[in-house]
Amino acid sequence: MLQSQDPSLPGPAAGVDLPGRDRLLAFFTAIAIVTVLYVGRDVFVPIAVAILLSFVLAPVILVLRRVRVPRTAAAVVVVIATFVGLLALGSVIALQTSDLVAELPKYRFNLSEKIRSVKEATGGSGTFERTMDMIQDLGRELEAPDPAKAVKEEAGPFATGGRPLPVEIRQPPPGTLGTLSTVMAPLLHPLATIGIIFIFVLFILLQREDLRNRFVRLAGAHDMQRTTAALDDAARRLSRFFLTQVALNAAFGTVIGLGLWLIGVPSPLLFGIAAAVLRFVPYVGAAVAAALPIGFALAVDPGWTMVFSAFALFIVVEPLVGHVIEPLLYGRSTGLSPVAVIAAATFWTWLWGPIGLLLSTPLTLCLVVLGRHVESLEFLDVALGDRPPLSDSELLYQRLLAGDPIEAAASAEDVLRQTDLDAYCDGVVLPALKLAQRDAARGALDAERQARIRDTLADLLEHLPAPEEKVAAEDADDAGSRPEGPSVLVLPARSALDEAAAQLLVYRLIADGVAAEAAAPGGARRLATGQAGMVVLAYLSPATPAHRRYTIRTLSRDRTGRRVVVADFMAEGPPPVLQGEAAAVSTVKGAVEAAQMEAPASEPAAPAVVPVRAGAA
């Protein structure tokens, strides 16, 4: 937190919390952006659709450019072809819908028969019928006129003979222009919106490089090479994803349409197109696309065969496309977290209505891709992306702070399935302890929480079996014939975090069959002669040269040839060179290798001591 040391000093930073002010400014900026998007949705919706459509059409234009078609001609041809195709698709939908509505009265008898069969299945005059009768009685009660109100109206000032005079207003018959206006009025707004969209698409495709350069200027002109490469990569990824999604959903609609045609559902082309379009809507789109033809099959078929066949068609095709084909084409996921998909669908639907729901996933994916490549927008990737927000070491540190060894053990098992024990100890646990030590060094981690970290790590290590334990259990009968390995005593320097590092080292040594145990901090003075053939000093807290020399000298007084290893886990780079008989390491693997140098070469040593919490020895 940046604050001026003297509130009386002049300047804008005097007594002001700058990070807090920046967060407040960002909050109000976000509110302003959302307000502008809501108020100007009639303008921003066509622009958003045009940008997404340009991502879909850009690969097609690149293909035409490779066959030496000029850019302008390629863009105009692709845009006109797309426009004509969408108009033709809309005409087909309109014709199919009108035919479907015209046929609905023919199937009233089938619906009545199915309702009667359902009533018979539920017991005739039983629960279902009583419920329907109650609903009808309530409806009649609500629609019944109030007698007092009727008397008052009959006695009103305009009443003649106890009844008001009926008045009828007649409009003159509309002429040709009036009829044309009535027909065209509902179509003018959608047609104008479609025209604006394609005008934007044409200009975006024609000025693609110029728009990219302007965005580079706004987003990261200080590092032009990196920003340009990031935007080009993002554009390629988004174009490939959108084009693949369009092709896949079109194929899905084609399969559904053909399947419904074979089943015998009327208007299969309409339902196939609806399935292709609705599948762009996350989660609920496929369910709505299935409900439409299944509901219509319920009315068409006197029996239940068509209904169950249509239901089986969606049950088979949708999981096949969603869980088999999609992962093969463009990865395991869209790059969005499941919560982000639901939140984005809710937000964009509230902001822009149904078109916002249709565009929610593509728009949110664009924001996530920008967040992954543009440093100033990284928060979008953290908030909406599916990548883990915390690294394995940060997650472990967070669980150690919370005192939760169960979730820490579950995460450790997931990591150990993909890597070995050395990589887990030096790549996950040790960095987590370093994070704790840095917090302790700046005064953000008190002694009580350091002790909680130590105890939680001890619980984690006790419930985390080493890979070699199974082999050791199988060879338990032969353990007595093995020569006893070197006894290693791990001495933590002074703090609870040093004790945690000692526990980790003891666990790793025992996993390799080296007899090891941890002592309490300051145990060098009480170390008996010959008790340990090797001593490892574990340092996470800052270790001064004077402290190291004193400890090493204390351990070497008995002159038994005991080897001393200094494990300075906070050291950056190669370990420091020490004087005398002591060796220096900076990783858990290095300490284990130093201990194994004393082990017999013929047979591995068997574990003799289980890990215990430092301080109990």
Secondary structure, DSSP 4 states (H G I P E B T S, - for coil): ----S-TTS-STTTT--HHHHHHHHHHHHHHHHHHHHHHTHHHHHHHHHHHHHHHHHHHHHHHHHHTT--HHHHHHHHHHHHHHHHHHHHHHHHHHHHHHHHHGGGGHHHHHHHHHHHHHHTTSSSHHHHHHHHHHHHHHHHHSPPHHHHHHHHTSTTEETTEEPP----PPPP-HHHHHHHHHHHHHHHHHHHHHHHHHHHHHHHTHHHHHHHHHHHHHGGGHHHHHHHHHHHHHHHHHHHHHHHHHHHHHHHHHHHHHHHHT-S-HHHHHHHHHHHTTSTTHHHHHHHHHHHHHHHHH-SSSHHHHHHHHHHHHHHHHIIIIIHHHHH-SS-SB-HHHHHHHHHHHHHHHTHHHHHHHHHHHHHHHHHHHH-GGGHHHHHHHBSS-SS-HHHHHHHHHHHT-HHHHHHHHHHHHTTS-HHHHIIIIIHHHHHHHHHHHHTT-S-HHHHHHHHHHHHHHHHTS--TTHHHHHHTGGGGGGSPP---EEEEE-SSHHHHHHHHHHHHHHHHTT--EEE--TTTTTTPPTTS-SEEEEEE-S---HHHHHHHHHHHTTT-S--EEEEEETT--SSPPP-STT-EEESSHHHHHHHHHTTS-SSSPPPP-S----TT--
